[in-house]
Amino acid sequence: MTNRREFVKRVGLGILASSVPSALIHGVTLPGQQDPAKPITKYDWKPDLINQPLGTAKGIFPGRVAWAHAPGTAHWKGDWQSMESPWWMDENTDQTRVTALVADVITKVSGKQKYNQAWDTIFRFHNKTEGRGKMGYQKGEIVVVKVNMNSTNRSARTNNYTDVAPQTVYAIVEQLVKHAGVPEKNILVYDAKRYVYKEVLQKVWKDFKDVRFMQEKEFVEDQKHPVYGDFSRLEMPEWVKGIDYSNGVSYLKAVNIPKQVMNATYLINLAMMKCHSYPYSNMEKGDEGQTGVTMTGKNNFGSIMGPSDLHAVMNTNRDAKSKTYSPVVDLEASPNLGRKTILYMLDGLYSARKHSSYAMHFPNAPFFNTTNPYANPEWPSCILASLDGVALDSVGLDILYSQTKNNIDPDNQNHPWMLIRENADDYLHELALAENPPSGTKYIQAGKQVASLGVHEHWDSDETRRYSRNLDPKSGTGIELIYTKIG
């Protein structure tokens, strides 16, 4: 394998030669560019209000977040420059163990041990909450699964950047078909602004040939269905107006969502647990992205036609100052999108430090991954789920922040391997306090003022990882975290 330090030098020289103004390269300062040792963006976020819940907890067990961790499930060797054995292959990511992780969190958030009962309970709870009575899943109803494919710009992968794993998608589809009673043809897996990479298609279609997939652009030859030999189970979005924004701005494209999502009855928000921004160029090119973290809130951006319309209001270098309007609230509160969500999930098999980047090792509790050298097979290997998306993202943020500590760049550049950008939890404050948010925005959806969309809280410490309902099961009003280590 090529020496990583030499690779960094080549990447830096390549970027310099092409005069990419956003490049932040170790030891190189472009004309007019700030010293890369001092990024323009602040990476100084720290949790506040420890064990002081904000908002109203949601769920069958309000505020419950299930976290299943099975060390060794993800065991890719970390040979990031080679495509001979990428991380997403079954030889590197154990399907049986991923299936067990997904099953564990579904039973924990529902309170039922049998999978069919767990799903029936989840559907019935959602329908009752949305004023649809006590019914469970009904024949003909469509379930869409929004996956994060932000690093997939074509059907064939050309690097080891991380996205939601094929094994996680497969495990969810298997649960829906075998235990929730959803016909394959009524399941649509999608990212409306990216391709769905072919390994996801092939893995699911092998056993569930009628599951549908939707991606932004036209289909290519290697995406043909292995059974039908055509593109009959692939779709592109039919864009229709479906989102209103509460900041009074008339966006050109961000108001549109896929008709397929609008017509669906239920949505599963399957995001990655990862940071969205990193200021230095090591293995990836320098590009800070737009915001602090990418989890279930940001995952909604892949359901709208023009996410770039919203970049300014998300970017702390532009309009997103402390305590400002967040479009995540409108997306999550929209009856055409977020209000369809029956389950929120975070794929933490492999995490990342940026919107598009390589997997990151987690050096601290409860993972204790080896971080140096990078090419080693220890990864986070976990899945999280909740019926409260705010609570889930809050836990995800605490996990990510805890792993920025004692995590110095293996290239010995004396930079933390991961960083959390300023105002990272502002959107969580807005979601939790939507009826009276810090920004003062009057969030309106379907003609009504938006109420709290969930509960936000930070745990007591990185070692004990307790929230208010863990500390006081009877009187706690915030998050309950259930951590399960699977051997």
Sequence and secondary structure as in RCSB ss.txt:
>XXXX:A:sequence
MTNRREFVKRVGLGILASSVPSALIHGVTLPGQQDPAKPITKYDWKPDLINQPLGTAKGIFPGRVAWAHAPGTAH
WKGDWQSMESPWWMDENTDQTRVTALVADVITKVSGKQKYNQAWDTIFRFHNKTEGRGKMGYQKGEIVVVKVNMN
STNRSARTNNYTDVAPQTVYAIVEQLVKHAGVPEKNILVYDAKRYVYKEVLQKVWKDFKDVRFMQEKEFVEDQKH
PVYGDFSRLEMPEWVKGIDYSNGVSYLKAVNIPKQVMNATYLINLAMMKCHSYPYSNMEKGDEGQTGVTMTGKNN
FGSIMGPSDLHAVMNTNRDAKSKTYSPVVDLEASPNLGRKTILYMLDGLYSARKHSSYAMHFPNAPFFNTTNPYA
NPEWPSCILASLDGVALDSVGLDILYSQTKNNIDPDNQNHPWMLIRENADDYLHELALAENPPSGTKYIQAGKQV
ASLGVHEHWDSDETRRYSRNLDPKSGTGIELIYTKIG
>XXXX:A:secstr
   HHHHHHHHHHHHHHHT TT  BTTB  TT   TTS SS       SBT  EE   TTTTTEEEEEE TTSB 
    TT  SS TTSTTTB HHHHHHHHHHHHHHHHT SSHHHHHHHHHHHHHHHTTS S    TT  EEEEE  T
T SSSS  S    S HHHHHHHHHHHHHTS   GGGEEEEETTS   HHHHHHHHHH TT EEEESS   GGGS 
TTTSSSTTEE   EEE    TT    SSTTEEEHHHHT SEEEEEEE EES   SBSSS     SSSEESHHHHG
GGGSS GGGGHHHH TTTT  TT   HHHHHHH TTTGGGEEEEEEEESSEESSSS  EE   STTT    SSS 
SS    EEEEES HHHHHHHHHHHHHHTTTT B TTSSSSBSS   TTTTHHHHHHHTTTS TT    EETTEE 
   SEE B S TTT   HHHH TTT  S EEEEEE  
